Amino acid sequence: MKSFLISILIMMLAVFSCKDQPTQSATDVSDGLGQTEAFFKIQIPSNLKSYIYSAVALVTAEDIDSIRTNLTVSSTHVEGVIEGIPVGQSRLFEIFVFNFDSVLTFYGSKTADVRAGLPVQVEIMLRSADETGTAIIIGYFEEVHQEKIVYSDFDHQPPYDDGEIYLANPDGTGRIQLTQNPGADYHPQLSPLGNKIAFVRNLDPMGFDTHVFIMNIDGSGQKQFSFGPVTEDAPWFSPNGSQIVFRKASENGPSNLVVMNIDGTGAKNITLDQIDAFYPVWAADGNIYFSAHSGDNRIWKIRPDGANLTVVSPFKIGGSARIRFASNMGTLFYDSYSYPSQIIMSDFPSFENPTPVTSGDDTGEFCLSPDDNRLLYSQGSPSQGYFLYLKNLNTQQTNPLGIKAIDCDWKVISH
């Protein structure tokens, strides 16, 4: 009987909440970039503890169907989580606590800006048939960190006037276009905190004049980062996100690696024409690993200040091989860079137990999920195009995502 009455009351409260309620005007940072959770805890006055029976939370919003609530009730408090609020938006939420045995009702509402990230507190009067007290709501909004991928649909084929950068869920859903440029945008790389993206932009749609840019996770604030007279590409953030490394081509000599502060200052050539360096990866151990395009075609490492240039791989990998590390650096993924190129997984730093991860058509760039259990890679051919595939490294199951792309990155984002 009580459950039936609760259902009736919830329906009544839902109808009530839709009448004459203020409409929240919400400004999206960008649809689908993430969600927030509203946490709250209602402290119940001691003289009313025995009256609490159940609770329900309602949220006033046009997208009410996508909002989820989960409340628990104890003898001392009611606490809950409101999920599904888009990042960058506000919602009016109302919490009702009631008890059919003694006709106890509780009502309160509070509007909070999820972008402020500040706690909210409000006192609400609780009344029963014979008791009165003040309950305190202590609530705060917190961002839910979500895994996202970024990729470019640039095909690396002339004319170099196509290719934009997109943000999506790891399964390819929820795609958002972040750039719109007459030339190609490609090589997107997420910062460690997932709040910025470094990428390469071709400023000459009829030729090839590429430089490193940085933008916010929602595509805003696009800013040129490098200004050299030659090709600059393959950016990678330092582990703490304060610096970036990228490849700088040379008109008459080898490509070099340049380290620069995230504000654009302190640029330093760290390889100094000692080796033809490609595809740098700033690893968790603080070293910058890269593949050599000329000479013995092996993987090398160097310190961010240019010290300790050292060969790493005991055998030839292939010129301009792309490399990725598992988070504990115990496993290395690299591509063979022979046509058709395939992705190889091996122990690191021993390079023992090399195992092919892909087969068939040529593979482009690739990236690992934050938990190291999934591999996202592009595969295809220059004539037919390259498309993204998602492979579970535990089950070996591979799913095509049906997305045209040649490069990608995958991290947990927040903003």
Number of C-alpha atoms within 10 A of each C-alpha: 5 10 8 9 11 17 11 12 14 17 12 11 16 16 10 11 17 15 8 7 11 11 12 14 10 13 12 13 18 16 15 17 25 22 20 21 22 21 18 21 19 22 18 22 16 13 10 20 14 13 21 25 17 16 21 21 22 21 22 20 22 12 11 12 9 11 17 15 15 13 17 13 17 13 14 15 18 23 19 21 19 20 18 19 25 26 25 21 18 22 21 17 18 18 20 17 20 22 18 14 10 13 13 20 18 18 14 18 17 14 13 20 17 23 16 12 12 13 14 15 15 13 13 16 13 21 19 17 9 9 11 14 14 15 21 18 23 16 21 20 24 18 20 20 17 16 18 25 25 28 30 27 23 23 23 15 11 11 14 21 22 21 25 22 27 23 26 19 18 21 17 18 12 14 18 18 15 21 20 13 16 17 23 27 30 32 24 30 25 28 26 19 15 21 16 25 25 28 27 27 28 25 18 15 17 13 13 18 18 25 26 27 21 25 20 18 23 21 20 14 12 16 12 16 21 21 12 14 13 14 20 25 27 22 30 28 26 24 17 12 17 13 21 24 27 28 25 25 20 16 9 6 11 20 23 21 31 24 26 21 17 17 10 13 11 11 15 16 18 19 22 14 14 12 19 24 27 27 22 30 23 25 20 15 10 13 22 23 25 27 30 26 20 15 10 14 19 21 28 19 22 22 17 23 13 18 12 11 17 12 17 18 17 12 12 14 21 21 22 22 23 24 23 22 21 19 15 12 14 13 18 20 24 25 26 21 18 13 10 16 20 20 23 19 21 18 15 18 13 13 16 12 11 13 12 15 17 18 13 10 15 19 28 24 24 26 24 23 21 15 9 16 13 20 20 26 25 27 28 19 16 11 8 8 17 26 21 27 22 23 19 15 14 9 9 12 10 15 13 16 16 12 16 20 28 26 28 27 24 25 23 18 22 20 18
